[in-house]
Amino acid sequence: MLSRARRRMATLLLPLGVMVAGSLAAGITTPPAGAAGILPPANPPGNIVPSSTDWLSSIDSARAQEGVSPMDLAESELATLPIDEQMLTVVNDERIDRGLAPIDYVTSQLDGYAQAGANGGGDPSFPSSLSGGAPITYGGSVWAGALSSNVLEADYYWMYDDGWGGLTTATTNAACSLLTLSQCWGHRDIVLHQFPNCPTGPPVLSMGAAYSPTGFGGGSLTAILVSSCAPPSDITLTWGQVATAVQTASNIIGIAPLPNGAGYWEAEANGTVAAFGAAQSLGSVTSGLNAAIVGIT
């Protein structure tokens, strides 16, 4: 690869296990209810030059060009979290604000695969199954090199500057060229992938992330996103635990997890209740309220 300020490589999403072609196509091409912005297989018309030296400001400016609202997070709070928790937060902000289901869990196994990728300066590989035995049904991994441990910086290049820049020296996605245009926006396609359903309902979405200061010149940051039809057994973090940790103006007022940790319900002050993971959707209470909802059990 040519020497550049930043390099990006993507492992494009590949079906693993026994997903059928019909389900796969539906999962990729059908926009979810409430979708906003540009979703795969569509991509932005071109790269967006960062508007600021502050990466969150640049992200918010680029999101506005898609008609997506600013990220609801406090940058100072985000920086205090471990890398995998930062990545879970940022990836889910990108997904949820476009109407996509959030990643449910971080696991120690996937963190380990992500760390191996970061240490080696490339995309993480995939296990065939999660800890506990659940086969992985779909997966994608992303890598960013020659940058600090700033997850927002990596997110910017993965999401908003991942296409062909007109010249090789102006293209930060190392897999993207005039001869490989299908590889352009590959990182964004992974972050915003619409994972196909399992035979019994929505998939369980898990991830890992890691950083290495020495895996590549200037630093090496990775993430791996996978789906399965059963939860992993080595969950270290759930989206329910961090959904409001760094958000600045969240309407979420409570989380009620399943006893086995395989899913949870998320309630908002207006009575909206969303189900994630293996939790069954039981509906919302959004009319006839005399006051705001203050909790969920």
C-alpha positions in Angstrom: 0.0 0.0 0.0 1.1 3.5 -0.6 2.2 5.7 2.3 -0.6 7.9 3.3 -1.6 10.0 6.3 -4.4 7.5 6.9 -5.3 4.1 5.6 -8.6 2.3 5.7 -9.3 -1.3 4.9 -12.6 -3.2 5.0 -13.5 -6.8 5.2 -16.8 -6.6 3.2 -19.8 -8.2 4.8 -20.0 -11.9 3.9 -22.8 -14.4 4.8 -21.6 -17.0 7.2 -23.5 -20.1 8.1 -26.9 -20.9 6.6 -28.4 -17.6 5.7 -30.6 -17.9 2.6 -30.2 -15.6 -0.4 -33.8 -14.2 -0.2 -33.4 -13.2 3.5 -29.9 -11.8 2.8 -31.2 -9.5 0.0 -34.1 -8.3 2.0 -31.9 -7.5 4.9 -29.6 -5.4 2.7 -32.0 -3.5 0.5 -35.1 -2.8 2.6 -34.9 0.4 4.5 -36.1 0.1 8.1 -39.1 1.9 9.5 -38.1 5.5 10.5 -34.9 5.4 8.3 -33.1 8.7 7.9 -30.2 9.7 5.8 -28.4 7.5 3.2 -28.4 3.8 3.8 -26.6 1.0 2.0 -26.6 0.0 -0.8 -26.8 3.7 -1.5 -23.9 5.9 -0.5 -23.0 9.6 -0.3 -22.3 11.2 -3.7 -18.8 12.1 -2.7 -16.3 12.5 0.2 -16.9 15.3 2.6 -14.0 17.4 3.7 -13.8 17.8 7.6 -15.3 21.1 8.5 -13.4 21.5 11.7 -10.4 20.2 13.7 -12.9 18.9 16.2 -14.1 15.5 14.9 -17.5 15.6 16.5 -18.2 19.0 14.9 -17.1 17.6 11.5 -19.3 14.5 12.0 -22.4 16.7 12.9 -21.7 18.9 9.8 -21.5 15.8 7.5 -24.6 14.3 9.1 -26.5 17.5 8.4 -25.8 17.0 4.6 -27.7 13.7 4.9 -30.6 15.2 6.9 -29.4 13.4 10.0 -29.5 15.2 13.4 -26.3 15.9 15.3 -24.8 13.1 17.5 -26.4 13.2 21.0 -23.2 12.7 23.1 -20.8 14.6 25.3 -17.3 14.5 23.7 -15.6 14.9 27.1 -17.5 12.0 28.6 -16.9 9.8 25.6 -13.1 10.2 25.9 -13.1 8.8 29.4 -14.6 5.4 28.3 -12.6 2.3 27.3 -12.1 2.0 23.5 -14.7 -0.8 23.0 -17.3 1.3 25.0 -16.5 4.4 22.9 -16.9 2.4 19.7 -20.2 0.8 20.8 -21.5 4.3 21.6 -20.4 6.0 18.3 -21.4 3.1 16.1 -24.9 2.9 17.7 -25.3 6.7 17.4 -24.7 6.3 13.7 -27.1 3.4 13.4 -30.0 4.5 15.7 -30.1 8.0 14.2 -30.7 6.3 10.8 -33.4 4.0 12.0 -31.2 0.9 12.4 -31.1 -1.5 15.3 -28.2 -0.9 17.7 -25.5 -3.3 18.4 -26.6 -5.2 21.6 -23.4 -6.4 23.1 -19.6 -6.2 23.4 -17.9 -9.5 24.1 -14.4 -10.5 25.3 -14.0 -12.9 22.4 -14.7 -10.2 19.8 -12.5 -7.7 21.6 -9.7 -10.3 21.4 -10.2 -10.6 17.6 -10.3 -6.8 17.3 -7.1 -6.5 19.3 -5.3 -9.0 17.1 -6.3 -6.9 14.1 -5.2 -3.7 15.7 -1.9 -5.2 16.7 -1.3 -6.5 13.2 -2.3 -3.3 11.5 -5.3 -4.7 9.5 -8.9 -5.9 9.6 -9.8 -8.4 12.3 -10.6 -11.9 11.3 -13.8 -13.7 12.3 -14.5 -16.7 14.6 -17.0 -19.2 13.1 -19.1 -19.0 16.3 -19.4 -16.9 19.4 -18.5 -17.9 22.9 -21.3 -20.2 24.0 -21.5 -21.8 20.6 -23.9 -19.6 18.6 -22.8 -19.6 15.0 -22.1 -16.2 13.4 -24.6 -15.6 10.7 -23.1 -12.3 9.3 -20.1 -10.2 10.0 -17.9 -7.2 9.0 -14.7 -5.7 10.3 -13.1 -2.3 9.8 -9.6 -0.9 10.5 -8.1 2.6 10.6 -4.4 3.3 10.7 -2.1 6.2 11.2 -4.4 7.9 13.7 -4.7 8.3 17.4 -7.2 6.4 19.6 -9.9 9.0 18.8 -12.8 6.9 17.8 -14.6 9.9 16.4 -11.8 10.5 13.9 -12.0 6.9 12.7 -15.8 7.2 12.5 -15.5 10.3 10.3 -13.2 8.6 7.8 -15.3 5.3 7.8 -18.6 7.1 7.4 -18.0 10.4 5.5 -14.7 10.1 3.6 -14.7 6.5 2.5 -15.2 7.0 -1.3 -13.0 7.7 -4.3 -11.2 11.0 -3.9 -10.3 11.5 -7.5 -6.7 10.6 -6.9 -5.1 7.7 -5.0 -3.3 10.2 -2.8 -6.6 11.8 -2.0 -8.4 8.6 -1.1 -8.2 7.4 2.5 -9.9 4.1 1.9 -7.0 1.9 0.8 -9.2 -0.6 -0.9 -11.0 2.1 -3.1 -9.6 2.9 -6.5 -10.9 3.5 -10.1 -10.4 -0.2 -10.7 -12.1 -1.3 -7.4 -15.0 1.2 -7.0 -17.1 -1.6 -5.5 -14.8 -1.4 -2.5 -15.5 2.3 -2.0 -17.7 3.1 1.1 -17.1 -0.4 2.3 -16.5 0.7 5.9 -19.7 2.8 5.9 -21.6 -0.2 4.5 -20.4 -2.3 7.4 -21.2 0.3 10.1 -24.7 0.8 8.7 -25.4 -2.8 7.7 -29.0 -4.0 8.0 -28.5 -7.5 9.5 -31.0 -10.1 8.2 -33.5 -11.6 10.6 -33.1 -15.1 12.2 -35.9 -17.7 11.6 -37.4 -16.8 15.0 -37.0 -13.0 14.8 -34.4 -10.2 15.0 -30.8 -11.2 15.2 -28.5 -10.7 18.2 -25.9 -8.1 17.3 -22.5 -8.1 19.0 -19.2 -6.4 18.5 -15.6 -5.9 19.6 -13.2 -3.0 19.3 -9.5 -2.3 20.1 -6.6 0.1 19.7 -2.9 -0.4 19.4 -0.4 2.5 19.5 2.2 0.3 17.8 0.2 -1.9 15.4 0.7 0.7 12.6 2.6 4.0 12.3 0.6 6.5 14.3 -1.8 4.0 15.8 -4.2 1.3 14.7 -7.9 1.1 15.5 -10.3 -1.7 14.7 -13.9 -2.9 15.1 -15.8 -6.1 14.3 -19.6 -6.4 14.0 -21.4 -9.7 13.8 -24.9 -11.2 14.1 -26.1 -14.4 15.5 -29.4 -16.1 16.4 -28.5 -16.6 20.1 -26.6 -14.4 22.6 -22.9 -14.9 23.3 -21.9 -16.2 26.7 -19.0 -13.8 27.4 -20.8 -10.4 27.3 -18.8 -7.7 28.9 -21.0 -4.7 28.1 -24.6 -4.2 26.9 -26.0 -1.2 25.0 -28.6 -1.0 27.8 -25.8 -0.2 30.3 -24.3 2.7 28.3 -27.2 4.0 26.2 -27.4 7.2 28.3 -23.9 7.4 29.7 -22.6 10.0 27.2 -25.8 11.4 25.7 -26.5 15.0 26.4 -30.2 15.3 25.8 -31.5 11.7 25.8 -35.3 11.0 26.2 -34.4 7.5 27.5 -35.5 7.2 31.1 -34.8 3.5 31.8 -33.7 0.1 30.8 -35.2 -3.2 31.8 -33.0 -6.2 30.9 -34.1 -9.8 30.4 -33.0 -12.0 33.4 -30.6 -14.0 31.1 -29.1 -10.8 29.6 -30.1 -11.7 26.1 -32.1 -8.5 25.5 -33.7 -5.5 27.1 -36.5 -2.9 26.8 -35.7 0.8 26.5 -38.3 3.3 27.6 -38.6 7.0 26.8 -40.3 9.7 28.7 -43.1 9.9 26.1 -44.1 6.3 26.7 -42.2 4.8 23.7 -40.8 1.3 24.5 -38.3 -0.3 22.2 -37.2 -4.0 22.4 -33.7 -5.1 21.7 -32.0 -8.5 21.4 -34.3 -11.4 22.4 -36.8 -9.1 24.2 -40.3 -9.3 22.8 -41.9 -6.1 21.5 -44.8 -5.5 23.8 -45.9 -2.1 22.4 -45.8 1.5 23.8 -48.0 3.8 25.7 -47.9 7.1 23.9 -51.5 8.4 24.4 -53.6 9.4 27.4 -50.6 10.2 29.6 -51.1 12.7 32.4 -47.3 13.0 33.0 -44.0 11.9 31.6 -43.0 8.3 32.1 -40.2 8.2 34.7 -39.1 4.5 34.8 -39.4 0.9 33.6 -39.1 -2.3 35.5 
